[in-house]
Amino acid sequence: MNPARAKIAHREEARLAAESRPEEDEEDDVPAPPDGGYGWVIVFASFMCNLVVDGISYCFGIFLIELINYYHESKGTTAWVGSILAGATMCPGPIISIIANKYGCRLCCIMGSIIAATAFALSIYCPNVQSLMLVYGFMGGLGFGFMYLPAVVCVGYYFDTKRSLATGIAVCGSGVGTFAIAPVAQYLIDNFGWKGTNLVFAGVIGTCVLFGALMKPLEYKQKPPKQVNGTAKPNLSRRNTYGDTTSPYASKLSIASRRSHTVKPMERKDVFYSQSVLNLKEFQSQKSLNEYRRHSLASAKPKNSSNELLMLFKDPVFMLIGISNLFGMAALYVPFVYIVECAVTDGISKGKASFLISIIGITNTIGRLLVGYLADFPQINALLVNNLALVLAAIAVGLAPFCHTYAAYVAMSIAFALAIELSEKRRSIGAVPLC
């Protein structure tokens, strides 16, 4: 065979081999988080959602006295409204995570904003506490749950190396909201009553539709067409085993159906980890960030989801963490609900009593910054810090019956806020190496 014919044959063989290989996905395996850029818009959206959700939830204690006087129910019965609000925010987390994974954080947050805003607007028509539990408590809490989870998850997908800073800024919205909304709520109640205040809050919650719309998902970037002999590989039709011609567009549709063009929120197993991935042992065992991302995506995709779920419930570490969270969250909202009323009972004015919630918010924000700083020191035992913080929180709440002056209430609020922040944020960090 002469050289010219051999060259043509070799070129034809290469072309046929390229066409006979399975169609490859023309997208990158793992889109790289920008670690900045539009990610800061995501941080802002998350900050505002945290501000609204936690700020309004934590100021329920200011409403408690008004609701007791309006419905003429006992304190215990009326307090169920706030308890259901908190429970409905957290308990549906697994279900909400499935919905967010399927439809994305953007739609999930928008839907939650609409549900919660509607609940607060309808609450003014509730004729009794029982209906208020259903509308304000359950429906409002469910809406907050749909807003809360995307605000936590989306930041982790836009940041890897700067995740600690980004998450710290985003979650500061909770402390700022607690600080800012409490005095505003007291002012609105004094001038417009609890019904007018809930209407204003409904409008504030409705603005989170805009913040949810900012939560754009990461997209797989399209690769340029592959070159064959200096030219783009042509889209030739193929014949199947029955001799029918199959359009190349059909194969591309099948590829698109196998995988979404956007990254699903729960595809990465470190999505709830609030610190820099550089601190993780899994990252240190990989050659690069891209290798780590592929590893985290692959390990987050269970072969059998039901078996994986059963394995979690058989894991003693997971169960102990779950039981600890159960008792911790059961007690978390109690000071927020009752501290204002307790202070008023001791002769402190409503304005100064409601400012105790703001003090908790200020300290909470400082605590979040402190946690962000401590996160840069992997040698600190996260589990030890978590346990010491829980002990401090228990002591602070346990001393509440002995508080009869405003200074004592302020000291208790500061100790409690700092302790719960250290515990809440170090818990997820400590759970990573344990699991």
C-alpha positions in Angstrom: 0.0 0.0 0.0 1.4 3.4 -1.0 1.9 6.1 1.7 -0.9 8.3 0.4 -3.4 5.5 0.5 -2.2 4.3 3.9 -2.6 7.8 5.2 -6.2 8.0 3.9 -7.0 4.6 5.4 -5.5 5.6 8.8 -7.6 8.8 8.8 -10.8 6.9 7.9 -10.1 4.3 10.6 -9.7 7.0 13.2 -12.9 8.7 12.1 -14.9 5.4 12.3 -13.4 4.6 15.7 -14.4 8.0 17.0 -17.9 7.6 15.7 -18.2 4.0 17.0 -17.3 5.0 20.6 -20.3 5.6 23.0 -21.5 9.2 22.8 -19.7 11.1 25.6 -21.4 13.7 27.6 -20.2 17.1 26.4 -20.2 18.6 29.8 -17.6 18.9 32.5 -17.9 16.2 35.2 -17.8 18.7 38.1 -18.4 22.4 37.8 -15.9 24.3 39.9 -17.4 26.6 42.6 -16.4 30.2 41.8 -15.3 30.9 45.4 -16.4 34.5 44.8 -18.1 36.3 41.9 -21.8 35.5 41.8 -21.2 33.4 45.0 -21.3 36.6 47.0 -24.8 37.3 45.6 -25.7 33.8 47.0 -24.2 34.8 50.3 -26.4 38.0 50.4 -29.5 36.0 49.5 -28.7 33.5 52.2 -28.0 36.2 54.7 -31.3 37.9 54.1 -33.3 34.6 54.4 -31.6 33.8 57.7 -32.3 37.3 58.9 -36.0 36.9 58.2 -36.6 33.3 59.3 -34.7 33.4 62.5 -35.4 37.0 63.3 -39.2 36.4 63.2 -39.1 33.0 64.8 -37.0 34.1 67.8 -39.2 37.1 68.6 -42.3 34.9 69.3 -41.8 35.5 73.0 -42.8 39.2 72.4 -46.1 38.0 70.9 -46.8 35.5 73.6 -48.2 38.0 76.1 -50.4 39.6 73.5 -51.8 36.3 72.3 -52.5 35.2 75.9 -54.5 38.4 76.5 -56.3 38.2 73.2 -57.4 34.6 73.3 -57.6 34.2 77.1 -55.8 30.9 77.0 -53.2 29.5 79.4 -49.5 30.2 78.9 -48.8 26.5 78.2 -51.6 26.3 75.5 -50.6 29.5 73.8 -46.9 28.6 73.8 -47.7 25.6 71.6 -48.0 28.1 68.7 -44.4 28.9 68.9 -43.4 25.3 69.6 -45.2 24.1 66.5 -43.6 27.0 64.4 -40.1 25.8 65.5 -40.9 22.1 65.0 -42.5 22.6 61.6 -39.4 24.5 60.5 -37.0 21.7 61.4 -38.9 18.4 61.4 -39.7 18.2 57.6 -35.9 18.7 56.8 -35.5 15.2 55.1 -38.6 15.7 52.9 -37.6 19.3 52.1 -34.1 18.1 51.1 -35.6 15.6 48.7 -37.7 18.4 47.1 -34.7 20.8 47.0 -32.6 18.1 45.4 -35.2 17.5 42.7 -36.4 21.0 41.9 -33.5 23.1 43.2 -32.9 25.6 46.0 -34.4 28.5 44.0 -37.8 27.1 43.6 -37.8 25.6 47.1 -37.0 29.0 48.7 -39.6 30.8 46.6 -42.3 28.3 47.4 -41.4 28.5 51.2 -41.6 32.3 51.1 -45.1 32.2 49.5 -46.3 29.6 52.0 -45.0 31.5 55.1 -46.2 34.9 53.9 -49.6 33.5 53.3 -49.7 31.8 56.7 -48.8 35.0 58.6 -51.4 37.0 56.6 -54.1 34.4 57.3 -53.2 34.2 61.0 -55.0 37.4 61.8 -58.3 35.7 61.0 -57.8 32.7 63.3 -60.7 32.7 65.8 -58.9 30.6 68.5 -55.5 29.3 69.5 -56.0 25.9 67.9 -56.5 27.4 64.5 -53.5 29.7 65.1 -51.4 26.6 65.8 -52.4 25.2 62.4 -52.0 28.4 60.3 -49.3 30.4 62.1 -47.5 27.4 63.7 -47.6 24.5 61.2 -48.1 26.3 57.9 -45.8 29.2 58.8 -43.1 26.8 60.1 -43.4 24.7 57.0 -42.8 27.7 54.8 -39.8 28.7 57.0 -38.4 25.2 56.6 -38.5 25.5 52.8 -36.6 28.8 53.1 -34.1 27.7 55.7 -32.6 24.6 54.0 -31.8 26.3 50.7 -30.2 29.2 52.6 -27.9 26.7 54.3 -27.1 24.5 51.3 -26.6 27.0 48.4 -23.6 28.7 50.0 -21.7 25.5 50.3 -22.0 24.9 46.5 -20.6 28.2 45.5 -17.6 28.1 47.9 -14.8 25.6 48.6 -11.7 27.3 49.9 -13.5 30.4 51.2 -16.5 28.5 52.5 -15.8 29.4 56.1 -15.9 33.1 55.5 -18.9 32.9 53.2 -20.9 30.7 55.6 -19.9 32.9 58.5 -21.3 36.0 56.7 -24.5 34.2 55.6 -25.4 32.8 59.1 -24.7 36.2 60.7 -28.1 37.0 59.2 -29.6 35.0 62.0 -28.0 37.1 64.7 -28.6 40.4 62.9 -32.3 39.5 62.4 -32.7 38.5 66.1 -31.1 41.8 67.1 -33.0 44.0 64.6 -36.5 42.5 64.4 -37.2 42.2 68.2 -37.4 46.0 68.9 -39.2 46.5 65.6 -41.8 43.8 66.6 -42.3 45.5 70.0 -42.8 48.9 68.3 -45.3 47.5 65.8 -47.2 45.6 68.5 -47.4 48.8 70.7 -48.8 50.8 67.7 -50.7 48.3 65.5 -51.3 45.3 67.7 -50.2 41.7 67.0 -52.4 41.4 63.9 -51.0 44.5 62.2 -47.5 43.2 63.1 -48.2 39.9 61.4 -49.4 41.6 58.3 -46.1 43.6 58.2 -44.1 40.4 58.7 -46.1 38.7 55.9 -44.8 41.5 53.6 -41.3 41.1 54.9 -41.4 37.3 54.3 -42.7 37.9 50.8 -39.6 39.8 49.9 -37.7 36.5 50.3 -39.2 35.5 47.0 -36.7 37.9 45.4 -33.8 36.5 47.5 -34.8 33.0 46.5 -34.8 34.0 42.9 -31.1 34.9 43.2 -30.2 31.3 44.2 -29.1 30.3 40.7 -27.8 26.7 40.6 -24.4 25.8 39.3 -24.5 24.6 35.8 -22.3 22.1 33.9 -20.3 24.0 31.3 -20.5 22.9 27.7 -17.3 21.6 26.2 -16.4 22.8 22.7 -16.9 20.2 19.9 -14.1 17.7 19.7 -11.8 18.2 16.7 -11.1 15.4 14.3 -8.3 16.1 11.8 -8.6 19.8 12.5 -12.4 20.0 12.0 -15.3 19.6 14.3 -16.6 16.1 14.5 -19.7 16.0 12.2 -23.1 15.1 13.6 -23.7 12.0 11.4 -26.8 9.9 11.6 -26.5 6.4 12.9 -28.2 3.2 12.0 -29.5 1.0 14.7 -29.7 -2.8 14.5 -32.9 -2.7 12.5 -31.4 -0.5 9.8 -33.4 2.6 10.8 -31.6 5.9 10.8 -31.3 7.5 14.2 -30.8 11.2 14.5 -27.8 12.3 16.6 -30.2 14.7 18.4 -32.1 11.7 19.9 -28.9 10.5 21.5 -28.2 13.9 22.9 -31.7 14.0 24.4 -31.1 10.7 26.0 -27.9 12.1 27.5 -29.7 15.1 28.8 -32.3 12.8 30.3 -29.7 10.9 32.2 -28.3 13.9 33.9 -29.6 17.4 34.6 -27.6 20.4 33.3 -27.5 21.8 36.9 -25.8 20.5 40.0 -28.3 19.0 42.5 -28.0 20.4 46.0 -27.4 17.1 47.8 -25.0 15.6 45.3 -22.0 16.6 47.4 -21.6 14.9 50.8 -19.9 18.0 52.3 -22.7 20.3 51.4 -23.7 20.9 55.1 -20.0 21.4 56.1 -19.7 25.0 56.9 -15.9 25.4 56.9 -13.2 25.3 54.3 -12.8 21.9 52.6 -9.1 22.4 52.9 -9.4 21.2 56.5 -11.0 17.9 55.6 -8.9 14.7 55.5 -10.7 13.7 52.3 -9.4 16.8 50.6 -5.8 16.2 51.8 -5.9 12.7 50.4 -6.7 14.0 46.9 -4.3 15.6 44.3 -6.4 18.7 43.6 -9.7 20.4 44.3 -11.1 18.9 41.1 -10.2 15.4 42.3 -11.8 16.1 45.6 -15.0 17.4 44.0 -15.3 14.2 41.9 -14.6 12.1 45.0 -17.3 14.0 47.1 -19.8 13.7 44.3 -19.2 10.0 43.7 -19.3 9.1 47.4 -22.6 11.1 47.9 -24.5 8.9 45.4 -25.7 5.8 47.2 -26.2 2.6 45.2 -29.3 1.8 47.2 -30.9 4.8 49.0 -33.0 2.6 51.3 -30.0 0.5 52.4 -28.0 3.7 53.0 -30.8 5.0 55.2 -31.0 1.8 57.2 -27.2 1.9 57.6 -27.5 5.4 59.0 -29.9 4.3 61.7 -27.7 1.4 62.6 -24.7 3.7 63.1 -24.3 4.4 66.8 -22.5 7.7 66.2 -25.3 9.0 64.0 -27.9 8.0 66.5 -26.1 9.6 69.4 -25.8 12.8 67.4 -29.5 12.6 66.5 -30.5 12.1 70.2 -28.3 14.9 71.3 -29.9 17.2 68.8 -33.4 16.1 69.8 -32.8 17.2 73.4 -30.8 20.3 72.4 -33.4 21.6 70.0 -36.2 20.9 72.4 -34.7 23.3 74.9 -33.3 25.8 72.4 -36.4 27.9 71.9 -37.6 27.9 75.6 -35.6 31.0 76.6 -36.7 32.8 73.4 -40.3 32.2 74.3 -40.4 32.9 78.0 -37.5 35.3 78.8 -39.6 38.4 77.9 -42.6 37.4 80.0 -40.3 36.4 82.9 -38.6 39.8 82.8 -42.0 41.6 82.7 -43.1 39.5 85.7 -40.1 40.8 87.6 -41.1 44.4 87.0 -39.0 45.1 84.0 -40.7 47.2 81.2 -41.8 45.6 78.0 -39.3 47.6 76.0 -36.3 46.6 78.1 -37.6 43.0 78.3 -37.9 42.7 74.5 -34.4 44.1 74.1 -33.1 40.9 75.8 -33.9 39.1 72.5 -31.8 41.7 70.7 -28.9 41.1 73.2 -29.1 37.4 72.4 -28.9 38.4 68.7 -25.9 40.7 69.2 -24.0 38.0 71.2 -25.1 35.4 68.7 -23.5 37.4 65.8 -20.3 37.8 67.8 -20.3 34.1 68.5 -20.6 33.3 64.9 -17.6 35.4 64.1 -15.7 33.7 66.9 -16.6 30.3 65.5 -15.5 31.3 62.1 -12.1 32.3 63.6 -11.8 29.1 65.5 -12.6 27.1 62.4 -9.2 28.0 61.0 -7.5 26.0 63.8 -8.1 22.3 63.0 -6.2 21.3 66.1 -9.0 22.6 68.3 -11.1 19.7 69.5 -14.6 20.5 68.1 -16.3 17.8 70.1 -14.8 19.2 73.4 -15.9 22.8 72.5 -19.4 21.5 71.7 -19.8 19.7 75.0 -18.4 22.6 77.1 -20.8 25.0 75.3 -23.7 22.7 76.1 -22.8 22.7 79.7 -22.5 26.6 79.7 -25.9 26.8 78.1 -27.5 24.5 80.6 -26.0 26.5 83.5 -27.2 29.8 82.0 -30.8 28.5 81.6 -30.7 26.8 85.0 -29.9 30.1 86.7 -32.9 31.8 85.1 -35.2 31.3 88.2 -32.6 33.3 90.2 -32.6 36.3 87.9 -34.7 39.2 89.3 -32.8 42.2 88.0 -32.2 43.5 84.5 -28.4 43.0 84.8 -28.9 39.4 85.7 -31.2 38.8 82.7 -28.6 40.5 80.5 -25.8 38.3 81.8 -27.9 35.1 81.4 -28.8 36.1 77.8 -25.2 36.7 76.8 -24.0 33.4 78.3 -26.9 31.5 76.7 -26.4 33.1 73.2 -22.7 32.5 73.2 -23.0 28.9 74.3 -25.7 27.9 71.8 -23.7 29.4 69.0 -20.5 27.6 69.9 -22.4 24.4 70.2 -24.6 24.7 67.1 -21.8 25.5 64.7 -19.1 23.3 66.2 -21.4 20.3 66.2 -21.4 19.9 62.4 -17.6 20.3 62.3 -17.1 17.7 64.9 -19.5 15.3 63.3 -17.5 15.1 60.0 -14.5 13.2 61.4 -16.8 11.0 63.6 -18.9 9.9 60.6 
